[in-house]
């Protein structure tokens, strides 16, 4: 039971990544440090809909 979610850069608000998450193992919002091509650096990306 995996849900598709998008990961949004918390700095520029661009949605750079798609991923899936299992609600049973991840009840809270995902936050990952990933490269943002808009900010041209690694930033925190947060789950969005
Ligand atoms: Zn960014």
mmCIF file of the protein (N, C-alpha, C, O) and its ligand, coordinates in Angstrom:
data_MODEL
# 
_entry.id   MODEL 
# 
loop_
_entity.id 
_entity.type 
_entity.pdbx_number_of_molecules 
1 polymer     1 
2 non-polymer 1 
# 
_entity_poly.entity_id                      1 
_entity_poly.type                           'polypeptide(L)' 
_entity_poly.nstd_linkage                   no 
_entity_poly.nstd_monomer                   no 
_entity_poly.pdbx_seq_one_letter_code       
;(UNK)(UNK)(UNK)(UNK)(UNK)(UNK)(UNK)(UNK)(UNK)(UNK)(UNK)(UNK)(UNK)(UNK)(UNK)(UNK)
(UNK)(UNK)(UNK)(UNK)(UNK)(UNK)(UNK)(UNK)(UNK)(UNK)(UNK)(UNK)(UNK)(UNK)(UNK)(UNK)
(UNK)(UNK)(UNK)(UNK)(UNK)(UNK)(UNK)(UNK)(UNK)(UNK)(UNK)(UNK)(UNK)(UNK)(UNK)(UNK)
(UNK)
;
_entity_poly.pdbx_seq_one_letter_code_can   XXXXXXXXXXXXXXXXXXXXXXXXXXXXXXXXXXXXXXXXXXXXXXXXX 
_entity_poly.pdbx_strand_id                 A 
# 
loop_
_entity_poly_seq.entity_id 
_entity_poly_seq.num 
_entity_poly_seq.mon_id 
_entity_poly_seq.hetero 
1 1  UNK n 
1 2  UNK n 
1 3  UNK n 
1 4  UNK n 
1 5  UNK n 
1 6  UNK n 
1 7  UNK n 
1 8  UNK n 
1 9  UNK n 
1 10 UNK n 
1 11 UNK n 
1 12 UNK n 
1 13 UNK n 
1 14 UNK n 
1 15 UNK n 
1 16 UNK n 
1 17 UNK n 
1 18 UNK n 
1 19 UNK n 
1 20 UNK n 
1 21 UNK n 
1 22 UNK n 
1 23 UNK n 
1 24 UNK n 
1 25 UNK n 
1 26 UNK n 
1 27 UNK n 
1 28 UNK n 
1 29 UNK n 
1 30 UNK n 
1 31 UNK n 
1 32 UNK n 
1 33 UNK n 
1 34 UNK n 
1 35 UNK n 
1 36 UNK n 
1 37 UNK n 
1 38 UNK n 
1 39 UNK n 
1 40 UNK n 
1 41 UNK n 
1 42 UNK n 
1 43 UNK n 
1 44 UNK n 
1 45 UNK n 
1 46 UNK n 
1 47 UNK n 
1 48 UNK n 
1 49 UNK n 
# 
loop_
_struct_asym.id 
_struct_asym.entity_id 
A 1 
B 2 
# 
loop_
_chem_comp.id 
_chem_comp.type 
_chem_comp.mon_nstd_flag 
UNK 'L-peptide linking' . 
ZN  non-polymer         . 
# 
_pdbx_entity_nonpoly.entity_id   2 
_pdbx_entity_nonpoly.name        ? 
_pdbx_entity_nonpoly.comp_id     ZN 
# 
_pdbx_nonpoly_scheme.asym_id         B 
_pdbx_nonpoly_scheme.entity_id       2 
_pdbx_nonpoly_scheme.mon_id          ZN 
_pdbx_nonpoly_scheme.ndb_seq_num     1 
_pdbx_nonpoly_scheme.pdb_seq_num     101 
_pdbx_nonpoly_scheme.auth_seq_num    101 
_pdbx_nonpoly_scheme.pdb_mon_id      ZN 
_pdbx_nonpoly_scheme.auth_mon_id     ZN 
_pdbx_nonpoly_scheme.pdb_strand_id   A 
_pdbx_nonpoly_scheme.pdb_ins_code    . 
# 
loop_
_atom_site.group_PDB 
_atom_site.id 
_atom_site.type_symbol 
_atom_site.label_atom_id 
_atom_site.label_alt_id 
_atom_site.label_comp_id 
_atom_site.label_asym_id 
_atom_site.label_entity_id 
_atom_site.label_seq_id 
_atom_site.pdbx_PDB_ins_code 
_atom_site.Cartn_x 
_atom_site.Cartn_y 
_atom_site.Cartn_z 
_atom_site.occupancy 
_atom_site.B_iso_or_equiv 
_atom_site.pdbx_formal_charge 
_atom_site.auth_seq_id 
_atom_site.auth_comp_id 
_atom_site.auth_asym_id 
_atom_site.auth_atom_id 
_atom_site.pdbx_PDB_model_num 
ATOM   1   N  N  . UNK A 1 1  ? 0.846  -1.203 0.000   1.00 0.00 ? 1   UNK A N  1 
ATOM   2   C  CA . UNK A 1 1  ? 0.000  0.000  0.000   1.00 0.00 ? 1   UNK A CA 1 
ATOM   3   C  C  . UNK A 1 1  ? 0.880  1.251  0.000   1.00 0.00 ? 1   UNK A C  1 
ATOM   4   O  O  . UNK A 1 1  ? 1.072  1.879  1.041   1.00 0.00 ? 1   UNK A O  1 
ATOM   5   N  N  . UNK A 1 2  ? 1.397  1.599  -1.137  1.00 0.00 ? 2   UNK A N  1 
ATOM   6   C  CA . UNK A 1 2  ? 2.281  2.763  -1.219  1.00 0.00 ? 2   UNK A CA 1 
ATOM   7   C  C  . UNK A 1 2  ? 1.549  3.918  -1.895  1.00 0.00 ? 2   UNK A C  1 
ATOM   8   O  O  . UNK A 1 2  ? 0.874  3.734  -2.908  1.00 0.00 ? 2   UNK A O  1 
ATOM   9   N  N  . UNK A 1 3  ? 1.692  5.093  -1.330  1.00 0.00 ? 3   UNK A N  1 
ATOM   10  C  CA . UNK A 1 3  ? 1.094  6.290  -1.908  1.00 0.00 ? 3   UNK A CA 1 
ATOM   11  C  C  . UNK A 1 3  ? 2.149  7.092  -2.649  1.00 0.00 ? 3   UNK A C  1 
ATOM   12  O  O  . UNK A 1 3  ? 3.286  7.220  -2.196  1.00 0.00 ? 3   UNK A O  1 
ATOM   13  N  N  . UNK A 1 4  ? 1.754  7.627  -3.792  1.00 0.00 ? 4   UNK A N  1 
ATOM   14  C  CA . UNK A 1 4  ? 2.672  8.519  -4.505  1.00 0.00 ? 4   UNK A CA 1 
ATOM   15  C  C  . UNK A 1 4  ? 2.649  9.893  -3.857  1.00 0.00 ? 4   UNK A C  1 
ATOM   16  O  O  . UNK A 1 4  ? 1.584  10.446 -3.583  1.00 0.00 ? 4   UNK A O  1 
ATOM   17  N  N  . UNK A 1 5  ? 3.815  10.427 -3.619  1.00 0.00 ? 5   UNK A N  1 
ATOM   18  C  CA . UNK A 1 5  ? 3.917  11.773 -3.067  1.00 0.00 ? 5   UNK A CA 1 
ATOM   19  C  C  . UNK A 1 5  ? 4.968  12.547 -3.844  1.00 0.00 ? 5   UNK A C  1 
ATOM   20  O  O  . UNK A 1 5  ? 5.840  11.956 -4.480  1.00 0.00 ? 5   UNK A O  1 
ATOM   21  N  N  . UNK A 1 6  ? 4.883  13.861 -3.792  1.00 0.00 ? 6   UNK A N  1 
ATOM   22  C  CA . UNK A 1 6  ? 5.871  14.719 -4.410  1.00 0.00 ? 6   UNK A CA 1 
ATOM   23  C  C  . UNK A 1 6  ? 6.700  15.377 -3.327  1.00 0.00 ? 6   UNK A C  1 
ATOM   24  O  O  . UNK A 1 6  ? 6.218  15.668 -2.232  1.00 0.00 ? 6   UNK A O  1 
ATOM   25  N  N  . UNK A 1 7  ? 7.959  15.603 -3.661  1.00 0.00 ? 7   UNK A N  1 
ATOM   26  C  CA . UNK A 1 7  ? 8.846  16.251 -2.705  1.00 0.00 ? 7   UNK A CA 1 
ATOM   27  C  C  . UNK A 1 7  ? 9.130  17.668 -3.178  1.00 0.00 ? 7   UNK A C  1 
ATOM   28  O  O  . UNK A 1 7  ? 9.609  17.886 -4.291  1.00 0.00 ? 7   UNK A O  1 
ATOM   29  N  N  . UNK A 1 8  ? 8.824  18.623 -2.314  1.00 0.00 ? 8   UNK A N  1 
ATOM   30  C  CA . UNK A 1 8  ? 8.933  20.037 -2.641  1.00 0.00 ? 8   UNK A CA 1 
ATOM   31  C  C  . UNK A 1 8  ? 10.121 20.651 -1.909  1.00 0.00 ? 8   UNK A C  1 
ATOM   32  O  O  . UNK A 1 8  ? 10.319 20.421 -0.716  1.00 0.00 ? 8   UNK A O  1 
ATOM   33  N  N  . UNK A 1 9  ? 10.895 21.426 -2.633  1.00 0.00 ? 9   UNK A N  1 
ATOM   34  C  CA . UNK A 1 9  ? 11.995 22.171 -2.035  1.00 0.00 ? 9   UNK A CA 1 
ATOM   35  C  C  . UNK A 1 9  ? 11.420 23.192 -1.056  1.00 0.00 ? 9   UNK A C  1 
ATOM   36  O  O  . UNK A 1 9  ? 10.539 23.972 -1.420  1.00 0.00 ? 9   UNK A O  1 
ATOM   37  N  N  . UNK A 1 10 ? 11.910 23.192 0.175   1.00 0.00 ? 10  UNK A N  1 
ATOM   38  C  CA . UNK A 1 10 ? 11.373 24.120 1.174   1.00 0.00 ? 10  UNK A CA 1 
ATOM   39  C  C  . UNK A 1 10 ? 11.889 25.537 0.975   1.00 0.00 ? 10  UNK A C  1 
ATOM   40  O  O  . UNK A 1 10 ? 11.382 26.473 1.593   1.00 0.00 ? 10  UNK A O  1 
ATOM   41  N  N  . UNK A 1 11 ? 12.898 25.703 0.115   1.00 0.00 ? 11  UNK A N  1 
ATOM   42  C  CA . UNK A 1 11 ? 13.469 27.036 -0.119  1.00 0.00 ? 11  UNK A CA 1 
ATOM   43  C  C  . UNK A 1 11 ? 12.725 27.738 -1.257  1.00 0.00 ? 11  UNK A C  1 
ATOM   44  O  O  . UNK A 1 11 ? 12.240 28.856 -1.079  1.00 0.00 ? 11  UNK A O  1 
ATOM   45  N  N  . UNK A 1 12 ? 12.629 27.086 -2.435  1.00 0.00 ? 12  UNK A N  1 
ATOM   46  C  CA . UNK A 1 12 ? 12.034 27.751 -3.602  1.00 0.00 ? 12  UNK A CA 1 
ATOM   47  C  C  . UNK A 1 12 ? 10.641 27.209 -3.934  1.00 0.00 ? 12  UNK A C  1 
ATOM   48  O  O  . UNK A 1 12 ? 9.974  27.729 -4.829  1.00 0.00 ? 12  UNK A O  1 
ATOM   49  N  N  . UNK A 1 13 ? 10.199 26.170 -3.223  1.00 0.00 ? 13  UNK A N  1 
ATOM   50  C  CA . UNK A 1 13 ? 8.856  25.592 -3.375  1.00 0.00 ? 13  UNK A CA 1 
ATOM   51  C  C  . UNK A 1 13 ? 8.653  24.853 -4.693  1.00 0.00 ? 13  UNK A C  1 
ATOM   52  O  O  . UNK A 1 13 ? 7.518  24.537 -5.051  1.00 0.00 ? 13  UNK A O  1 
ATOM   53  N  N  . UNK A 1 14 ? 9.712  24.578 -5.406  1.00 0.00 ? 14  UNK A N  1 
ATOM   54  C  CA . UNK A 1 14 ? 9.573  23.764 -6.609  1.00 0.00 ? 14  UNK A CA 1 
ATOM   55  C  C  . UNK A 1 14 ? 9.453  22.295 -6.233  1.00 0.00 ? 14  UNK A C  1 
ATOM   56  O  O  . UNK A 1 14 ? 10.067 21.823 -5.277  1.00 0.00 ? 14  UNK A O  1 
ATOM   57  N  N  . UNK A 1 15 ? 8.646  21.588 -7.011  1.00 0.00 ? 15  UNK A N  1 
ATOM   58  C  CA . UNK A 1 15 ? 8.471  20.156 -6.754  1.00 0.00 ? 15  UNK A CA 1 
ATOM   59  C  C  . UNK A 1 15 ? 9.412  19.385 -7.649  1.00 0.00 ? 15  UNK A C  1 
ATOM   60  O  O  . UNK A 1 15 ? 9.161  19.219 -8.842  1.00 0.00 ? 15  UNK A O  1 
ATOM   61  N  N  . UNK A 1 16 ? 10.482 18.920 -7.072  1.00 0.00 ? 16  UNK A N  1 
ATOM   62  C  CA . UNK A 1 16 ? 11.566 18.347 -7.872  1.00 0.00 ? 16  UNK A CA 1 
ATOM   63  C  C  . UNK A 1 16 ? 11.548 16.838 -7.957  1.00 0.00 ? 16  UNK A C  1 
ATOM   64  O  O  . UNK A 1 16 ? 12.125 16.267 -8.883  1.00 0.00 ? 16  UNK A O  1 
ATOM   65  N  N  . UNK A 1 17 ? 10.903 16.181 -7.019  1.00 0.00 ? 17  UNK A N  1 
ATOM   66  C  CA . UNK A 1 17 ? 11.011 14.727 -6.977  1.00 0.00 ? 17  UNK A CA 1 
ATOM   67  C  C  . UNK A 1 17 ? 9.667  14.069 -6.717  1.00 0.00 ? 17  UNK A C  1 
ATOM   68  O  O  . UNK A 1 17 ? 8.817  14.590 -5.995  1.00 0.00 ? 17  UNK A O  1 
ATOM   69  N  N  . UNK A 1 18 ? 9.508  12.907 -7.331  1.00 0.00 ? 18  UNK A N  1 
ATOM   70  C  CA . UNK A 1 18 ? 8.376  12.038 -7.029  1.00 0.00 ? 18  UNK A CA 1 
ATOM   71  C  C  . UNK A 1 18 ? 8.894  10.834 -6.263  1.00 0.00 ? 18  UNK A C  1 
ATOM   72  O  O  . UNK A 1 18 ? 9.986  10.333 -6.531  1.00 0.00 ? 18  UNK A O  1 
ATOM   73  N  N  . UNK A 1 19 ? 8.118  10.389 -5.331  1.00 0.00 ? 19  UNK A N  1 
ATOM   74  C  CA . UNK A 1 19 ? 8.505  9.189  -4.602  1.00 0.00 ? 19  UNK A CA 1 
ATOM   75  C  C  . UNK A 1 19 ? 7.247  8.490  -4.114  1.00 0.00 ? 19  UNK A C  1 
ATOM   76  O  O  . UNK A 1 19 ? 6.135  8.972  -4.328  1.00 0.00 ? 19  UNK A O  1 
ATOM   77  N  N  . UNK A 1 20 ? 7.426  7.383  -3.475  1.00 0.00 ? 20  UNK A N  1 
ATOM   78  C  CA . UNK A 1 20 ? 6.293  6.696  -2.870  1.00 0.00 ? 20  UNK A CA 1 
ATOM   79  C  C  . UNK A 1 20 ? 6.576  6.520  -1.393  1.00 0.00 ? 20  UNK A C  1 
ATOM   80  O  O  . UNK A 1 20 ? 7.731  6.458  -0.972  1.00 0.00 ? 20  UNK A O  1 
ATOM   81  N  N  . UNK A 1 21 ? 5.516  6.439  -0.612  1.00 0.00 ? 21  UNK A N  1 
ATOM   82  C  CA . UNK A 1 21 ? 5.719  6.173  0.804   1.00 0.00 ? 21  UNK A CA 1 
ATOM   83  C  C  . UNK A 1 21 ? 4.658  5.221  1.302   1.00 0.00 ? 21  UNK A C  1 
ATOM   84  O  O  . UNK A 1 21 ? 3.512  5.223  0.853   1.00 0.00 ? 21  UNK A O  1 
ATOM   85  N  N  . UNK A 1 22 ? 5.082  4.420  2.234   1.00 0.00 ? 22  UNK A N  1 
ATOM   86  C  CA . UNK A 1 22 ? 4.178  3.475  2.863   1.00 0.00 ? 22  UNK A CA 1 
ATOM   87  C  C  . UNK A 1 22 ? 3.605  4.116  4.117   1.00 0.00 ? 22  UNK A C  1 
ATOM   88  O  O  . UNK A 1 22 ? 4.347  4.462  5.037   1.00 0.00 ? 22  UNK A O  1 
ATOM   89  N  N  . UNK A 1 23 ? 2.292  4.276  4.154   1.00 0.00 ? 23  UNK A N  1 
ATOM   90  C  CA . UNK A 1 23 ? 1.682  4.976  5.287   1.00 0.00 ? 23  UNK A CA 1 
ATOM   91  C  C  . UNK A 1 23 ? 1.831  4.209  6.599   1.00 0.00 ? 23  UNK A C  1 
ATOM   92  O  O  . UNK A 1 23 ? 1.786  4.794  7.681   1.00 0.00 ? 23  UNK A O  1 
ATOM   93  N  N  . UNK A 1 24 ? 2.008  2.905  6.489   1.00 0.00 ? 24  UNK A N  1 
ATOM   94  C  CA . UNK A 1 24 ? 2.157  2.120  7.716   1.00 0.00 ? 24  UNK A CA 1 
ATOM   95  C  C  . UNK A 1 24 ? 3.497  2.383  8.384   1.00 0.00 ? 24  UNK A C  1 
ATOM   96  O  O  . UNK A 1 24 ? 3.598  2.391  9.611   1.00 0.00 ? 24  UNK A O  1 
ATOM   97  N  N  . UNK A 1 25 ? 4.522  2.597  7.574   1.00 0.00 ? 25  UNK A N  1 
ATOM   98  C  CA . UNK A 1 25 ? 5.849  2.820  8.148   1.00 0.00 ? 25  UNK A CA 1 
ATOM   99  C  C  . UNK A 1 25 ? 6.176  4.300  8.250   1.00 0.00 ? 25  UNK A C  1 
ATOM   100 O  O  . UNK A 1 25 ? 7.087  4.686  8.982   1.00 0.00 ? 25  UNK A O  1 
ATOM   101 N  N  . UNK A 1 26 ? 5.429  5.143  7.509   1.00 0.00 ? 26  UNK A N  1 
ATOM   102 C  CA . UNK A 1 26 ? 5.690  6.583  7.508   1.00 0.00 ? 26  UNK A CA 1 
ATOM   103 C  C  . UNK A 1 26 ? 4.388  7.325  7.749   1.00 0.00 ? 26  UNK A C  1 
ATOM   104 O  O  . UNK A 1 26 ? 3.733  7.748  6.797   1.00 0.00 ? 26  UNK A O  1 
ATOM   105 N  N  . UNK A 1 27 ? 4.017  7.484  8.967   1.00 0.00 ? 27  UNK A N  1 
ATOM   106 C  CA . UNK A 1 27 ? 2.783  8.213  9.254   1.00 0.00 ? 27  UNK A CA 1 
ATOM   107 C  C  . UNK A 1 27 ? 3.028  9.716  9.232   1.00 0.00 ? 27  UNK A C  1 
ATOM   108 O  O  . UNK A 1 27 ? 2.110  10.499 8.988   1.00 0.00 ? 27  UNK A O  1 
ATOM   109 N  N  . UNK A 1 28 ? 4.253  10.110 9.486   1.00 0.00 ? 28  UNK A N  1 
ATOM   110 C  CA . UNK A 1 28 ? 4.575  11.535 9.484   1.00 0.00 ? 28  UNK A CA 1 
ATOM   111 C  C  . UNK A 1 28 ? 5.095  11.965 8.119   1.00 0.00 ? 28  UNK A C  1 
ATOM   112 O  O  . UNK A 1 28 ? 5.372  11.128 7.260   1.00 0.00 ? 28  UNK A O  1 
ATOM   113 N  N  . UNK A 1 29 ? 5.224  13.257 7.927   1.00 0.00 ? 29  UNK A N  1 
ATOM   114 C  CA . UNK A 1 29 ? 5.684  13.781 6.641   1.00 0.00 ? 29  UNK A CA 1 
ATOM   115 C  C  . UNK A 1 29 ? 7.157  13.485 6.421   1.00 0.00 ? 29  UNK A C  1 
ATOM   116 O  O  . UNK A 1 29 ? 7.977  13.528 7.338   1.00 0.00 ? 29  UNK A O  1 
ATOM   117 N  N  . UNK A 1 30 ? 7.453  13.185 5.172   1.00 0.00 ? 30  UNK A N  1 
ATOM   118 C  CA . UNK A 1 30 ? 8.841  12.898 4.810   1.00 0.00 ? 30  UNK A CA 1 
ATOM   119 C  C  . UNK A 1 30 ? 9.612  14.214 4.644   1.00 0.00 ? 30  UNK A C  1 
ATOM   120 O  O  . UNK A 1 30 ? 9.096  15.178 4.079   1.00 0.00 ? 30  UNK A O  1 
ATOM   121 N  N  . UNK A 1 31 ? 10.825 14.238 5.132   1.00 0.00 ? 31  UNK A N  1 
ATOM   122 C  CA . UNK A 1 31 ? 11.730 15.349 4.852   1.00 0.00 ? 31  UNK A CA 1 
ATOM   123 C  C  . UNK A 1 31 ? 13.089 14.763 4.462   1.00 0.00 ? 31  UNK A C  1 
ATOM   124 O  O  . UNK A 1 31 ? 13.698 14.003 5.216   1.00 0.00 ? 31  UNK A O  1 
ATOM   125 N  N  . UNK A 1 32 ? 13.536 15.131 3.287   1.00 0.00 ? 32  UNK A N  1 
ATOM   126 C  CA . UNK A 1 32 ? 14.796 14.589 2.779   1.00 0.00 ? 32  UNK A CA 1 
ATOM   127 C  C  . UNK A 1 32 ? 15.659 15.713 2.255   1.00 0.00 ? 32  UNK A C  1 
ATOM   128 O  O  . UNK A 1 32 ? 15.157 16.697 1.711   1.00 0.00 ? 32  UNK A O  1 
ATOM   129 N  N  . UNK A 1 33 ? 16.963 15.559 2.421   1.00 0.00 ? 33  UNK A N  1 
ATOM   130 C  CA . UNK A 1 33 ? 17.874 16.524 1.827   1.00 0.00 ? 33  UNK A CA 1 
ATOM   131 C  C  . UNK A 1 33 ? 18.234 16.033 0.430   1.00 0.00 ? 33  UNK A C  1 
ATOM   132 O  O  . UNK A 1 33 ? 18.828 14.967 0.267   1.00 0.00 ? 33  UNK A O  1 
ATOM   133 N  N  . UNK A 1 34 ? 17.863 16.830 -0.579  1.00 0.00 ? 34  UNK A N  1 
ATOM   134 C  CA . UNK A 1 34 ? 18.107 16.456 -1.968  1.00 0.00 ? 34  UNK A CA 1 
ATOM   135 C  C  . UNK A 1 34 ? 18.591 17.666 -2.737  1.00 0.00 ? 34  UNK A C  1 
ATOM   136 O  O  . UNK A 1 34 ? 18.442 18.812 -2.313  1.00 0.00 ? 34  UNK A O  1 
ATOM   137 N  N  . UNK A 1 35 ? 19.184 17.363 -3.899  1.00 0.00 ? 35  UNK A N  1 
ATOM   138 C  CA . UNK A 1 35 ? 19.675 18.449 -4.735  1.00 0.00 ? 35  UNK A CA 1 
ATOM   139 C  C  . UNK A 1 35 ? 18.512 19.148 -5.422  1.00 0.00 ? 35  UNK A C  1 
ATOM   140 O  O  . UNK A 1 35 ? 17.664 18.496 -6.029  1.00 0.00 ? 35  UNK A O  1 
ATOM   141 N  N  . UNK A 1 36 ? 18.470 20.475 -5.327  1.00 0.00 ? 36  UNK A N  1 
ATOM   142 C  CA . UNK A 1 36 ? 17.458 21.263 -6.020  1.00 0.00 ? 36  UNK A CA 1 
ATOM   143 C  C  . UNK A 1 36 ? 18.114 21.965 -7.202  1.00 0.00 ? 36  UNK A C  1 
ATOM   144 O  O  . UNK A 1 36 ? 19.026 22.767 -7.003  1.00 0.00 ? 36  UNK A O  1 
ATOM   145 N  N  . UNK A 1 37 ? 17.674 21.685 -8.427  1.00 0.00 ? 37  UNK A N  1 
ATOM   146 C  CA . UNK A 1 37 ? 18.272 22.330 -9.605  1.00 0.00 ? 37  UNK A CA 1 
ATOM   147 C  C  . UNK A 1 37 ? 17.979 23.819 -9.671  1.00 0.00 ? 37  UNK A C  1 
ATOM   148 O  O  . UNK A 1 37 ? 18.688 24.557 -10.356 1.00 0.00 ? 37  UNK A O  1 
ATOM   149 N  N  . UNK A 1 38 ? 16.950 24.273 -8.975  1.00 0.00 ? 38  UNK A N  1 
ATOM   150 C  CA . UNK A 1 38 ? 16.614 25.700 -8.973  1.00 0.00 ? 38  UNK A CA 1 
ATOM   151 C  C  . UNK A 1 38 ? 17.497 26.469 -7.999  1.00 0.00 ? 38  UNK A C  1 
ATOM   152 O  O  . UNK A 1 38 ? 17.987 27.555 -8.311  1.00 0.00 ? 38  UNK A O  1 
ATOM   153 N  N  . UNK A 1 39 ? 17.694 25.896 -6.821  1.00 0.00 ? 39  UNK A N  1 
ATOM   154 C  CA . UNK A 1 39 ? 18.575 26.520 -5.827  1.00 0.00 ? 39  UNK A CA 1 
ATOM   155 C  C  . UNK A 1 39 ? 20.037 26.198 -6.116  1.00 0.00 ? 39  UNK A C  1 
ATOM   156 O  O  . UNK A 1 39 ? 20.939 26.838 -5.575  1.00 0.00 ? 39  UNK A O  1 
ATOM   157 N  N  . UNK A 1 40 ? 20.268 25.202 -6.970  1.00 0.00 ? 40  UNK A N  1 
ATOM   158 C  CA . UNK A 1 40 ? 21.622 24.756 -7.321  1.00 0.00 ? 40  UNK A CA 1 
ATOM   159 C  C  . UNK A 1 40 ? 22.415 24.301 -6.100  1.00 0.00 ? 40  UNK A C  1 
ATOM   160 O  O  . UNK A 1 40 ? 23.626 24.506 -6.014  1.00 0.00 ? 40  UNK A O  1 
ATOM   161 N  N  . UNK A 1 41 ? 21.722 23.694 -5.180  1.00 0.00 ? 41  UNK A N  1 
ATOM   162 C  CA . UNK A 1 41 ? 22.388 23.118 -4.011  1.00 0.00 ? 41  UNK A CA 1 
ATOM   163 C  C  . UNK A 1 41 ? 21.446 22.135 -3.343  1.00 0.00 ? 41  UNK A C  1 
ATOM   164 O  O  . UNK A 1 41 ? 20.283 22.007 -3.726  1.00 0.00 ? 41  UNK A O  1 
ATOM   165 N  N  . UNK A 1 42 ? 21.963 21.448 -2.344  1.00 0.00 ? 42  UNK A N  1 
ATOM   166 C  CA . UNK A 1 42 ? 21.118 20.523 -1.592  1.00 0.00 ? 42  UNK A CA 1 
ATOM   167 C  C  . UNK A 1 42 ? 20.263 21.298 -0.594  1.00 0.00 ? 42  UNK A C  1 
ATOM   168 O  O  . UNK A 1 42 ? 20.761 22.131 0.163   1.00 0.00 ? 42  UNK A O  1 
ATOM   169 N  N  . UNK A 1 43 ? 18.982 21.006 -0.613  1.00 0.00 ? 43  UNK A N  1 
ATOM   170 C  CA . UNK A 1 43 ? 18.053 21.660 0.299   1.00 0.00 ? 43  UNK A CA 1 
ATOM   171 C  C  . UNK A 1 43 ? 17.138 20.596 0.900   1.00 0.00 ? 43  UNK A C  1 
ATOM   172 O  O  . UNK A 1 43 ? 17.118 19.452 0.447   1.00 0.00 ? 43  UNK A O  1 
ATOM   173 N  N  . UNK A 1 44 ? 16.399 20.978 1.902   1.00 0.00 ? 44  UNK A N  1 
ATOM   174 C  CA . UNK A 1 44 ? 15.424 20.062 2.487   1.00 0.00 ? 44  UNK A CA 1 
ATOM   175 C  C  . UNK A 1 44 ? 14.193 20.024 1.597   1.00 0.00 ? 44  UNK A C  1 
ATOM   176 O  O  . UNK A 1 44 ? 13.626 21.062 1.255   1.00 0.00 ? 44  UNK A O  1 
ATOM   177 N  N  . UNK A 1 45 ? 13.790 18.822 1.230   1.00 0.00 ? 45  UNK A N  1 
ATOM   178 C  CA . UNK A 1 45 ? 12.576 18.629 0.449   1.00 0.00 ? 45  UNK A CA 1 
ATOM   179 C  C  . UNK A 1 45 ? 11.530 17.971 1.333   1.00 0.00 ? 45  UNK A C  1 
ATOM   180 O  O  . UNK A 1 45 ? 11.816 17.016 2.055   1.00 0.00 ? 45  UNK A O  1 
ATOM   181 N  N  . UNK A 1 46 ? 10.342 18.484 1.265   1.00 0.00 ? 46  UNK A N  1 
ATOM   182 C  CA . UNK A 1 46 ? 9.271  17.990 2.129   1.00 0.00 ? 46  UNK A CA 1 
ATOM   183 C  C  . UNK A 1 46 ? 8.151  17.412 1.286   1.00 0.00 ? 46  UNK A C  1 
ATOM   184 O  O  . UNK A 1 46 ? 7.875  17.861 0.174   1.00 0.00 ? 46  UNK A O  1 
ATOM   185 N  N  . UNK A 1 47 ? 7.527  16.414 1.847   1.00 0.00 ? 47  UNK A N  1 
ATOM   186 C  CA . UNK A 1 47 ? 6.395  15.774 1.167   1.00 0.00 ? 47  UNK A CA 1 
ATOM   187 C  C  . UNK A 1 47 ? 5.256  16.765 0.927   1.00 0.00 ? 47  UNK A C  1 
ATOM   188 O  O  . UNK A 1 47 ? 4.919  17.560 1.805   1.00 0.00 ? 47  UNK A O  1 
ATOM   189 N  N  . UNK A 1 48 ? 4.673  16.711 -0.258  1.00 0.00 ? 48  UNK A N  1 
ATOM   190 C  CA . UNK A 1 48 ? 3.494  17.511 -0.550  1.00 0.00 ? 48  UNK A CA 1 
ATOM   191 C  C  . UNK A 1 48 ? 2.539  16.650 -1.357  1.00 0.00 ? 48  UNK A C  1 
ATOM   192 O  O  . UNK A 1 48 ? 2.863  15.508 -1.683  1.00 0.00 ? 48  UNK A O  1 
ATOM   193 N  N  . UNK A 1 49 ? 1.357  17.183 -1.689  1.00 0.00 ? 49  UNK A N  1 
ATOM   194 C  CA . UNK A 1 49 ? 0.383  16.377 -2.421  1.00 0.00 ? 49  UNK A CA 1 
ATOM   195 C  C  . UNK A 1 49 ? 0.360  16.715 -3.895  1.00 0.00 ? 49  UNK A C  1 
ATOM   196 O  O  . UNK A 1 49 ? -0.409 16.123 -4.653  1.00 0.00 ? 49  UNK A O  1 
HETATM 197 ZN ZN . ZN  B 2 .  ? 14.903 24.925 -4.392  1.00 0.00 ? 101 ZN  A ZN 1 
# 
